[in-house]
Amino acid sequence: MSTLSFRNVWVEYGDQVVLERINLEIDSGTFLSVVGPSGAGKSTLLQLILGQRRPTQGSVLLDGKPFPAEPGPDRGIVFQRYSVFPHLTVLGNVLLGYELAERAFTARLLGEPRRKAIEKSLALIEAVGLDQHRDKYPSALSGGMQQRLAIAQAIAKHPRVLLLDEPFGALDPGTRAQMHALIKPLWRDLKMTIVMVTHDIKEAFGLATRLIALDRVRHDPQAPERFGAMITYDLDLTRDSAVPVLGFTKAEAKSGHKTLERN
């Protein structure tokens, strides 16, 4: 369980500002949904947490410490497309996570350590509902099964933070409902912090304990790329009705747009 902090984070690509003034505290054990229009910087936010990208200005912290400059085992990620190894079986894909954790260079365990890793892998495979498919290769699995495998693979190392980048967007409605029924108990049981990007508002409200929306509230017709997306809504979804976590509303963002400057 880990606390994530964004402190006055800006991200720029050349002359284009993608994110600006991102100030955010994500408590341990939060299930955070991130929504917003295309191009609002949702995936960039995940890349900052994963360590794939560094902020142009500001800092991203994990438990008060800066992230390493590269992805690490403390952060797992599941993408929309199934990021599993096609040449490994279901068991092999999950087992690899344990082998890499113990033997980063050889990725191979022997004897008693291997037996224990297999036991953990089988328990995780059962938890995601793939115990009857343990010896199958990904090509023999449906899309929903492959995504279950990707989730098992991502959490095999017990990451402190799990990132979900539109993980259910390519699934049909029935399979998506099954995945929703899977991910929430896993989140509760493993006590992870989850940050999920989604375009599905119903999904965002149905799974998360907190929701933020990103959007561009400042516009300049002469220089449309010079303003980035900001947090326009920050809602606590643990109440009977969604309420702002920080009392921040879109109206306040609009009314204050003329005074926003970098610190």
C-alpha positions in Angstrom: 0.0 0.0 0.0 1.4 3.3 -1.0 0.6 7.0 -1.2 1.1 8.7 -4.5 1.7 12.5 -4.7 1.7 14.8 -7.7 3.1 18.2 -6.8 2.7 21.0 -9.3 3.3 18.6 -12.2 3.6 20.0 -15.8 4.3 17.8 -18.8 5.4 19.4 -22.1 6.4 17.9 -25.5 8.2 20.7 -27.3 5.8 23.5 -27.7 2.8 21.4 -26.6 1.7 21.5 -23.0 -0.1 18.2 -22.1 -0.6 18.5 -18.3 -0.4 21.6 -16.1 -0.7 22.3 -12.4 -1.5 18.7 -11.4 -1.6 18.6 -7.6 -3.0 15.3 -6.3 -2.6 13.1 -3.2 -3.8 9.4 -3.7 -4.0 7.6 -0.4 -3.0 4.0 0.0 -5.7 1.5 -0.9 -7.5 4.0 -3.2 -9.2 2.8 -6.4 -8.9 5.9 -8.6 -10.6 6.3 -11.9 -9.2 8.8 -14.4 -11.6 10.1 -17.1 -11.6 12.8 -19.7 -11.6 13.4 -23.5 -9.0 12.0 -25.8 -5.8 14.0 -25.7 -6.4 15.1 -22.1 -3.2 13.4 -20.8 -4.8 10.4 -19.1 -2.2 7.9 -20.4 0.6 10.5 -19.7 -0.5 10.5 -16.1 0.0 6.7 -15.9 3.3 7.0 -17.6 4.5 9.4 -14.9 3.5 6.9 -12.3 5.1 3.9 -14.2 8.3 5.8 -14.6 8.2 5.9 -18.4 8.1 9.7 -18.5 9.5 12.4 -16.2 7.6 15.6 -15.5 8.9 18.8 -17.2 8.3 20.6 -13.9 7.2 19.4 -10.5 7.5 16.0 -8.9 5.8 12.6 -8.6 6.4 10.9 -5.3 5.7 7.4 -3.9 5.5 7.5 -0.1 7.3 10.9 -0.1 10.2 9.7 -2.3 10.8 10.4 -6.0 10.2 7.6 -8.5 13.2 5.9 -10.0 13.9 6.9 -13.6 12.6 3.6 -15.0 9.6 1.2 -14.4 10.0 -1.2 -11.4 8.3 -4.2 -9.8 6.6 -1.9 -7.3 4.3 -0.8 -10.1 2.3 -3.2 -12.3 0.4 -2.3 -15.4 -2.4 -3.9 -17.6 -3.0 -2.4 -21.0 -6.1 -2.5 -23.2 -4.4 -5.1 -25.5 -3.3 -8.3 -23.8 0.4 -7.9 -22.9 1.2 -11.6 -22.2 4.0 -13.8 -23.6 2.6 -15.9 -26.5 5.3 -18.6 -26.2 4.5 -19.3 -22.5 1.5 -21.2 -21.1 -0.8 -19.6 -18.5 1.3 -21.1 -15.7 4.5 -20.0 -17.4 3.4 -16.4 -17.8 2.5 -16.1 -14.1 5.5 -18.1 -12.9 7.8 -15.8 -14.8 6.9 -12.9 -12.5 8.1 -14.9 -9.5 11.2 -16.1 -11.3 12.2 -12.6 -12.3 11.7 -11.3 -8.8 14.1 -14.0 -7.4 16.5 -14.4 -10.3 16.4 -11.2 -12.3 19.2 -12.2 -14.8 18.5 -15.9 -15.3 14.7 -15.9 -14.7 14.9 -19.5 -13.6 14.2 -21.1 -10.2 15.2 -24.6 -9.2 14.3 -27.0 -6.4 12.3 -25.8 -3.4 12.1 -22.1 -4.5 10.6 -23.2 -7.8 8.1 -25.4 -6.1 6.9 -22.6 -3.9 6.7 -20.2 -6.9 4.6 -22.7 -8.7 2.2 -23.0 -5.7 1.8 -19.2 -5.6 1.3 -19.1 -9.4 -1.4 -21.7 -9.3 -3.2 -19.9 -6.4 -3.1 -16.7 -8.4 -4.3 -18.5 -11.6 -7.2 -19.9 -9.6 -8.0 -16.4 -8.2 -8.5 -15.1 -11.7 -10.6 -18.1 -12.8 -8.1 -19.7 -15.1 -7.2 -22.9 -13.1 -8.7 -25.1 -15.8 -6.6 -23.5 -18.5 -3.2 -23.5 -16.7 -1.4 -25.4 -19.5 -2.9 -23.5 -22.4 -1.1 -20.9 -24.5 -2.5 -17.4 -24.9 -3.6 -18.2 -28.5 -6.0 -20.8 -27.2 -7.7 -18.3 -24.8 -10.5 -15.9 -25.4 -10.0 -12.1 -25.1 -11.4 -12.0 -21.6 -9.2 -15.0 -20.5 -6.1 -13.3 -21.9 -6.9 -10.1 -19.9 -7.4 -12.2 -16.8 -4.0 -13.7 -17.4 -2.5 -10.2 -17.9 -3.9 -9.1 -14.6 -2.5 -12.2 -12.8 0.9 -11.6 -14.5 0.8 -7.9 -13.3 0.0 -8.7 -9.7 2.4 -11.7 -9.4 5.1 -9.5 -8.0 2.7 -7.9 -5.5 3.1 -4.4 -6.9 2.4 -1.5 -4.5 0.5 0.3 -7.3 -1.5 -1.3 -10.1 -2.1 0.8 -13.2 -4.9 -0.1 -15.6 -4.9 1.6 -19.0 -8.4 1.1 -20.4 -8.0 -2.6 -19.5 -11.5 -3.7 -20.5 -12.1 -1.4 -23.5 -11.7 -4.2 -26.1 -14.0 -6.7 -24.4 -17.7 -7.3 -25.1 -20.2 -6.1 -22.5 -20.7 -9.6 -20.9 -17.0 -10.3 -20.6 -16.4 -6.7 -19.3 -19.0 -7.4 -16.5 -17.1 -10.5 -15.6 -13.8 -8.6 -15.4 -15.5 -6.0 -13.2 -16.6 -8.8 -10.8 -13.0 -10.0 -10.8 -10.9 -6.9 -10.3 -12.8 -5.4 -7.3 -12.4 -8.4 -5.0 -8.7 -8.7 -6.0 -8.2 -5.0 -5.1 -9.8 -5.5 -1.7 -8.0 -8.7 -0.9 -4.5 -7.5 -2.0 -5.0 -4.0 -0.6 -3.4 -2.4 -3.6 -3.6 1.2 -4.8 -5.2 1.1 -8.3 -5.2 3.9 -10.9 -7.4 3.1 -13.8 -7.8 5.2 -17.0 -11.2 4.6 -18.7 -13.5 6.2 -21.2 -16.5 4.4 -19.7 -18.1 6.7 -17.2 -20.3 3.9 -15.8 -17.3 1.7 -15.3 -15.4 4.6 -13.6 -18.2 5.2 -11.1 -19.0 1.5 -10.6 -15.4 0.4 -9.7 -13.6 3.3 -8.1 -13.6 4.9 -4.7 -12.5 8.2 -6.2 -12.7 9.8 -9.6 -10.8 12.6 -11.2 -11.6 14.2 -14.6 -8.9 15.8 -16.8 -9.7 18.5 -19.3 -8.3 21.7 -20.8 -10.0 24.6 -19.2 -7.8 27.3 -20.7 -7.9 28.0 -24.4 -6.0 30.3 -26.8 -7.2 30.2 -30.4 -3.8 31.6 -31.5 -1.8 29.0 -29.6 -4.1 26.0 -28.9 -1.2 23.8 -27.7 0.1 26.2 -25.0 -2.4 25.2 -22.3 -2.5 21.7 -20.8 -5.2 19.6 -19.1 -5.9 20.1 -15.4 -8.0 18.3 -12.9 -11.5 19.6 -13.4 -13.4 17.3 -11.0 -12.2 15.3 -8.0 -15.0 13.2 -6.6 -15.2 10.9 -3.5 -17.2 7.9 -4.5 -17.4 6.3 -1.1 -20.2 8.5 0.0 -23.9 7.8 -0.7 -23.6 10.4 -3.4 -20.4 11.6 -5.2 -19.0 14.7 -3.6 -15.9 16.8 -4.4 -12.9 15.5 -2.4 -11.2 18.9 -2.3 -14.2 21.1 -2.9 -12.9 21.7 -6.4 -15.5 22.3 -9.2 -15.3 23.0 -12.9 -16.9 26.4 -12.3 -14.0 27.3 -10.0 -11.5 26.2 -12.6 -13.1 28.4 -15.3 -13.4 31.4 -13.0 -9.7 31.2 -12.1 -8.2 30.6 -15.5 -6.9 34.1 -15.9 -4.8 33.9 -12.7 -3.1 30.6 -13.3 0.6 30.9 -13.6 3.6 28.7 -12.9 5.0 28.8 -9.4 
